[in-house]
Amino acid sequence: MSFMRILHTILALSLVALATNVHAGPVDLTAWPDHEAISGQAGELVSYPSHSPFTLWEVGKSEMLDPPTDANAFLFMPEAASADAPVPAVVLLHGAAGVLSARELTYGAQFAEMGVAALVVDAFGARRDRAFGFIDRLLEITETMVLADAYAGLLYLDDLPEVDGTRVALMGFSYGGMSTMLGAFEQTAEALNPGGKRFAAHIAFYGPCIARFDDIRATGAPVLLLAGSEDGIVDPERCHEIVEDLREGGAEAEFVLYEGAYHQWDGRFPGPRTIGRNLADCEFNVNDKGVVRDTLTLLPMTGPFLRKVILGVCSDSDGYLIGRDDAVRNRSNRDVGAFLMRAFNGDG
């Protein structure tokens, strides 16, 4: 091979390497836009292929057990994002009330203002044929379905030239926070995206710590759990157990408890006020085949009927307290910003 051909080959390979590794500079998430001023902004409604397994056991079994589904989401893209300088991103998972203007959409707009793309998944909206009412949605639309949309969303973002697919975090609230925890285990990731990409970080806002895995291998991405000391639906001791599982499984994991904070401190309603059913006493086990079982009754969660029975036995009607607290929201913004800057910028 001639010297010029060798030179051209080296130059071409260098250009490919540069194109592969190019991304926008470090993100700064220390100054969050005012959430009141930015509340109500809506991103672009997008759709992408997903599926609807009831639990991890059903994934890929058949179209009857794991039917294809078109996921719905709201995409917030920073103005400066481009193929020449792709930006990191966050996939956001909503709580039991669905996508809220004051929470998921506001965080999405805030991230975009700070130079981070955001994909707000609407798992309930994509499955209106399954359930429409509040209770029916929680029985028919499971955490695994939410995670199927999340991992499919990771692939969707990776295909966008404006997004750096190696720097996509998963962040969820309450019901979505519980899903975010489950998504940090390798068994979940491998089932929903076998051999594929993993999220760069996981952040769970006040997610009930009620499910533990027999297979505690983590994806390796760092995990941050956030909760309030006055949140009756979150058992701190159980959260510490899950954090220890994740650490033993190979992830850096941390649990932050905000003194005096109630559930949904970043919501719209001042508190404290009582809502919902309390799941704090529920304990589920996920075995190595993906079967979810209630540890009290030993019943497997194989469909909506048994899910209703299990949740009816382990939960109570006393509810739990929610309450907006802007001071706590500012603290969690600082903690989340610092955590994501480490994950996205490689700062230790």
C-alpha positions in Angstrom: 0.0 0.0 0.0 1.4 3.4 -1.0 2.2 6.1 1.6 -0.6 8.3 0.3 -3.2 5.5 0.6 -2.0 4.8 4.1 -2.3 8.5 4.9 -5.8 8.7 3.5 -6.9 5.6 5.4 -5.6 7.1 8.7 -7.3 10.4 8.0 -10.6 8.7 7.2 -10.5 6.6 10.4 -9.7 9.7 12.4 -12.7 11.5 10.9 -15.0 8.6 11.7 -13.7 8.5 15.3 -14.3 12.2 15.6 -17.8 12.0 14.2 -18.6 9.1 16.5 -17.3 10.9 19.7 -18.5 14.4 19.0 -20.9 15.9 21.5 -21.8 19.2 23.0 -19.6 20.6 25.7 -20.3 20.0 29.5 -23.8 20.9 30.6 -24.4 23.3 33.5 -27.4 22.3 35.6 -26.7 24.6 38.6 -29.1 27.4 37.6 -32.6 26.0 37.0 -35.2 28.2 35.2 -38.0 29.4 37.4 -40.6 26.6 37.3 -43.5 29.0 37.7 -42.5 31.1 34.7 -41.9 28.0 32.5 -44.9 25.9 33.7 -47.3 24.8 31.0 -44.9 24.7 28.1 -45.6 21.7 25.9 -43.1 19.9 23.9 -43.6 18.3 20.5 -45.9 15.2 20.6 -44.0 12.2 19.1 -44.6 8.5 18.7 -42.3 5.5 18.4 -42.6 1.7 18.5 -42.9 0.0 21.9 -44.7 -2.9 23.4 -46.9 -3.8 26.4 -45.7 -6.8 28.6 -47.5 -7.1 31.9 -44.4 -8.2 33.7 -40.8 -9.0 32.7 -41.9 -12.7 32.3 -44.1 -11.8 29.3 -41.5 -9.9 27.4 -41.1 -11.4 23.9 -43.3 -14.4 24.6 -46.0 -13.7 22.0 -47.9 -10.8 20.6 -50.8 -11.8 22.8 -48.7 -11.6 26.0 -46.5 -8.7 24.7 -48.5 -6.8 22.1 -46.8 -4.1 20.0 -47.8 -0.5 21.1 -47.1 2.9 19.7 -45.6 4.9 22.6 -46.6 8.6 23.0 -44.2 11.2 24.4 -43.5 14.9 24.5 -40.1 15.9 23.2 -38.3 19.0 24.4 -35.3 19.9 22.3 -32.8 22.6 23.2 -32.5 25.3 20.5 -28.8 24.8 20.2 -28.9 21.1 19.7 -27.5 19.9 16.4 -26.0 16.9 14.6 -22.6 18.7 15.0 -23.0 19.1 18.8 -25.6 16.5 20.1 -26.9 17.1 23.6 -27.5 14.7 26.5 -31.1 13.8 27.3 -33.5 12.8 30.1 -36.4 10.4 29.7 -39.2 11.3 32.2 -41.7 8.9 33.6 -45.0 10.2 35.1 -46.8 9.3 38.3 -50.1 7.6 38.9 -52.0 10.8 37.9 -50.4 10.8 34.4 -48.4 13.6 32.8 -48.8 16.8 34.9 -48.2 20.3 33.6 -46.6 21.4 36.9 -44.3 18.4 37.1 -43.2 16.3 34.1 -43.8 19.0 31.4 -42.2 21.7 33.6 -39.1 19.6 34.2 -39.0 18.9 30.4 -39.0 22.6 29.6 -36.5 23.3 32.3 -34.1 20.7 31.0 -34.4 22.1 27.4 -33.6 25.6 28.6 -30.5 24.2 30.3 -29.3 22.5 27.1 -30.6 18.9 27.8 -33.2 17.2 25.6 -36.2 15.7 27.5 -38.6 13.0 26.5 -41.8 13.0 28.7 -43.3 9.5 28.2 -47.1 9.3 28.4 -47.6 5.6 29.1 -51.3 6.0 30.0 -52.1 8.0 26.9 -50.7 5.3 24.7 -52.9 2.7 26.2 -56.3 4.3 26.5 -57.8 1.2 25.0 -56.7 -0.8 28.1 -57.9 1.7 30.7 -59.1 5.2 31.1 -60.0 5.7 34.8 -57.5 6.2 37.6 -57.8 2.8 39.3 -58.2 0.8 36.1 -55.0 2.4 34.7 -53.0 1.3 37.7 -54.3 -2.3 37.4 -54.0 -2.6 33.6 -50.9 -0.5 32.8 -47.9 -1.9 34.7 -44.5 -0.6 35.6 -43.0 -3.0 33.0 -45.1 -1.4 30.3 -43.9 2.0 31.4 -40.3 0.7 31.2 -40.9 -0.7 27.8 -41.8 2.8 26.6 -38.7 4.2 28.5 -36.2 1.8 26.8 -37.9 2.2 23.5 -37.6 6.0 24.1 -33.9 5.5 24.7 -33.6 3.9 21.2 -35.8 6.7 19.7 -33.5 9.4 21.2 -30.4 7.5 20.0 -31.6 7.7 16.5 -32.0 11.5 16.7 -28.8 13.2 15.4 -29.2 16.1 17.9 -29.0 13.7 20.9 -26.0 11.9 22.3 -27.3 8.4 22.9 -24.5 7.6 25.3 -25.7 10.3 27.7 -29.4 9.7 28.3 -30.7 9.5 31.9 -34.0 8.0 33.2 -36.0 10.0 35.8 -39.4 9.2 37.3 -41.9 10.4 39.8 -43.8 8.2 42.3 -45.2 5.4 40.1 -42.6 6.4 37.5 -40.0 6.6 40.2 -40.7 3.0 41.2 -40.4 2.1 37.5 -37.0 3.9 37.4 -35.7 1.8 40.2 -36.7 -1.4 38.5 -35.1 -0.2 35.3 -31.7 0.1 37.0 -31.4 -3.7 37.3 -29.7 -5.5 34.4 -32.4 -8.1 34.3 -34.9 -5.4 33.3 -32.6 -3.7 30.8 -31.6 -7.0 29.1 -35.2 -8.1 28.8 -36.4 -4.8 27.3 -33.3 -4.0 25.2 -31.2 -7.2 24.9 -27.5 -6.4 24.2 -28.4 -2.8 23.6 -27.9 0.6 25.2 -28.4 1.3 28.8 -29.3 4.6 30.6 -26.4 6.7 31.8 -28.1 7.4 35.1 -31.4 6.7 37.1 -33.2 9.2 39.3 -36.3 8.2 41.3 -38.5 10.9 42.9 -40.4 9.5 45.9 -40.9 6.1 44.4 -42.3 3.4 46.7 -39.5 0.9 47.5 -41.6 -2.3 47.3 -39.9 -4.6 44.8 -36.6 -6.4 45.2 -34.9 -8.7 42.7 -33.3 -12.1 43.2 -30.8 -11.2 40.5 -29.3 -8.0 41.9 -27.0 -7.3 39.0 -27.2 -3.6 38.1 -26.7 -2.0 34.7 -23.7 -0.1 36.3 -25.3 3.3 35.9 -25.4 5.5 39.0 -28.7 5.6 40.8 -30.2 8.4 43.0 -33.3 7.9 45.1 -35.0 10.9 46.6 -37.8 11.0 49.2 -39.3 13.1 52.0 -39.2 12.1 55.7 -43.0 12.7 56.0 -43.9 10.6 52.9 -46.0 7.7 54.2 -45.8 5.7 51.0 -42.0 5.5 51.0 -40.4 3.2 53.6 -36.8 4.6 54.1 -35.6 1.2 55.5 -36.8 -0.6 52.4 -35.2 2.1 50.1 -31.9 1.5 51.9 -32.2 -2.2 51.2 -32.7 -1.6 47.5 -29.7 0.8 47.5 -27.6 -1.9 49.1 -28.8 -4.4 46.4 -27.8 -2.0 43.7 -24.4 -1.3 45.2 -23.8 -5.0 45.6 -24.9 -5.4 42.0 -22.3 -3.0 40.7 -23.9 0.5 40.8 -23.1 3.6 42.7 -26.4 4.3 44.5 -27.5 6.9 47.0 -30.7 7.6 49.0 -31.4 11.2 50.0 -34.2 11.9 52.5 -35.4 15.5 52.8 -36.4 16.3 56.3 -40.0 17.5 56.7 -40.9 16.9 53.0 -44.1 15.2 51.9 -44.9 13.2 48.8 -45.0 15.2 45.6 -43.1 18.3 46.9 -42.8 19.5 43.3 -46.5 19.3 42.6 -49.2 21.9 42.3 -51.1 21.4 45.5 -50.1 23.0 48.9 -50.2 20.6 51.7 -50.4 18.5 53.6 -53.4 16.8 52.1 -54.3 13.1 52.0 -54.7 11.2 48.7 -54.7 7.6 47.3 -54.0 4.2 48.8 -50.8 3.6 50.7 -48.5 0.9 49.2 -45.8 1.2 51.8 -46.6 -2.3 53.3 -46.5 -4.0 49.9 -43.5 -6.3 49.3 -42.9 -7.9 45.9 -40.2 -10.2 44.7 -39.0 -10.5 41.1 -37.4 -13.8 40.4 -34.8 -14.6 37.7 -37.5 -15.4 35.2 -39.2 -12.1 35.6 -42.2 -13.4 37.6 -43.4 -10.9 40.2 -44.8 -12.4 43.4 -46.3 -10.9 46.5 -44.2 -12.0 49.4 -47.2 -12.1 51.8 -49.7 -14.2 49.8 -47.1 -15.7 47.5 -49.5 -14.9 44.6 -47.9 -14.2 41.2 -48.9 -11.0 39.6 -50.0 -12.6 36.3 -52.8 -10.3 35.2 -55.1 -7.4 36.3 -57.3 -9.6 38.5 -54.5 -11.0 40.6 -52.8 -7.5 40.6 -56.0 -6.1 42.1 -56.2 -8.9 44.7 -52.5 -8.4 45.7 -52.7 -4.6 45.9 -56.0 -4.9 47.8 -54.4 -7.1 50.4 -51.1 -5.2 50.9 -52.3 -1.6 50.6 -54.6 0.4 52.9 -57.2 3.1 52.3 -55.7 5.6 54.8 -53.7 7.2 52.0 -50.6 9.3 52.3 -49.8 13.0 52.5 -48.7 15.2 49.6 -47.7 18.8 49.7 -45.9 21.3 47.5 -42.7 22.7 49.0 -40.6 25.0 46.8 -37.7 25.0 49.2 -37.4 21.2 48.9 -37.9 21.5 45.1 -34.9 23.8 45.0 -32.9 21.4 47.0 -33.8 18.4 44.9 -33.0 20.5 41.8 -29.5 21.1 43.1 -29.0 17.4 44.0 -30.4 16.2 40.6 -28.3 18.8 38.8 -25.1 17.8 40.5 -25.8 14.1 40.0 -26.5 14.5 36.3 -23.5 16.8 35.7 -21.3 14.0 37.1 -23.1 11.5 34.9 -23.1 13.6 31.7 -19.8 15.5 32.1 -17.7 12.6 33.5 -16.9 14.7 36.6 -16.1 11.8 38.9 
